[in-house]
């Protein structure tokens, strides 16, 4: 097997794996709050407490994956074009 064919097969495997992941779990953890939905702050004693809600995920802790967002946009465009 040549190096180009091996690289193509590896790229295809990774792409199909990501497609399956987006299909089974379209939402991933928010990168800003790490899935908590809010920031952690410390009070004057140094004890951790809940901070402000995360604006990026609207305090849910979840964000839509990039692949799922692209799929949703393509489906929306297709549906709008066939009306």
C-alpha positions as CSV (number, residue, x, y, z in Angstrom):
1,X,0.0,0.0,0.0
2,X,1.4,3.4,-0.9
3,X,1.8,6.2,1.5
4,X,-0.8,8.3,-0.3
5,X,-3.4,5.5,-0.1
6,X,-2.6,4.9,3.6
7,X,-3.0,8.6,4.4
8,X,-6.3,8.8,2.4
9,X,-7.6,5.7,4.3
10,X,-6.6,7.2,7.6
11,X,-8.3,10.6,6.7
12,X,-11.5,8.8,5.6
13,X,-11.6,6.8,8.9
14,X,-11.2,9.9,11.0
15,X,-13.8,11.8,9.0
16,X,-16.3,8.9,9.3
17,X,-15.6,8.7,13.0
18,X,-16.4,12.4,13.5
19,X,-19.6,12.1,11.4
20,X,-20.8,9.2,13.6
21,X,-19.9,11.2,16.7
22,X,-21.9,14.2,15.5
23,X,-24.8,11.9,14.6
24,X,-24.9,10.1,18.0
25,X,-24.0,13.1,20.2
26,X,-24.7,16.5,18.4
27,X,-23.9,18.5,21.5
28,X,-20.5,18.7,23.2
29,X,-19.3,20.5,26.3
30,X,-18.8,24.2,26.1
31,X,-15.2,25.1,25.8
32,X,-15.4,28.3,27.8
33,X,-17.0,27.0,30.9
34,X,-15.9,23.3,30.4
35,X,-19.5,22.1,30.5
36,X,-20.4,23.6,33.9
37,X,-22.6,26.4,32.6
38,X,-21.0,29.0,34.8
39,X,-17.6,30.4,35.9
40,X,-15.9,29.6,39.2
41,X,-14.8,32.5,41.4
42,X,-13.4,32.6,44.8
43,X,-14.7,34.5,47.8
44,X,-12.4,36.4,50.2
45,X,-11.6,33.3,52.1
46,X,-10.4,31.5,48.9
47,X,-13.4,29.1,48.9
48,X,-14.7,28.4,45.4
49,X,-18.2,29.6,44.6
50,X,-20.4,29.9,41.6
51,X,-19.7,32.8,39.3
52,X,-21.7,34.4,36.5
53,X,-23.6,32.3,33.9
54,X,-21.7,31.4,30.8
55,X,-22.9,33.7,27.9
56,X,-21.5,31.4,25.2
57,X,-23.7,28.4,26.1
58,X,-26.4,30.3,27.9
59,X,-25.7,28.5,31.1
60,X,-26.5,25.0,29.7
61,X,-22.9,23.8,29.6
62,X,-23.5,22.4,26.1
63,X,-22.7,23.7,22.6
64,X,-23.6,22.3,19.2
65,X,-20.6,20.6,17.4
66,X,-19.1,22.2,14.3
67,X,-20.0,19.2,12.1
68,X,-23.6,19.2,13.3
69,X,-23.8,22.9,12.7
70,X,-22.6,22.5,9.1
71,X,-25.1,19.6,8.6
72,X,-28.0,21.7,10.0
73,X,-27.0,24.7,7.8
74,X,-26.8,22.5,4.6
75,X,-30.2,20.9,5.4
76,X,-31.8,24.3,6.0
77,X,-30.4,25.6,2.7
78,X,-31.6,22.5,0.8
79,X,-35.1,22.8,2.3
80,X,-35.3,26.5,1.5
81,X,-34.3,25.8,-2.1
82,X,-36.9,23.1,-2.7
83,X,-39.9,25.1,-1.6
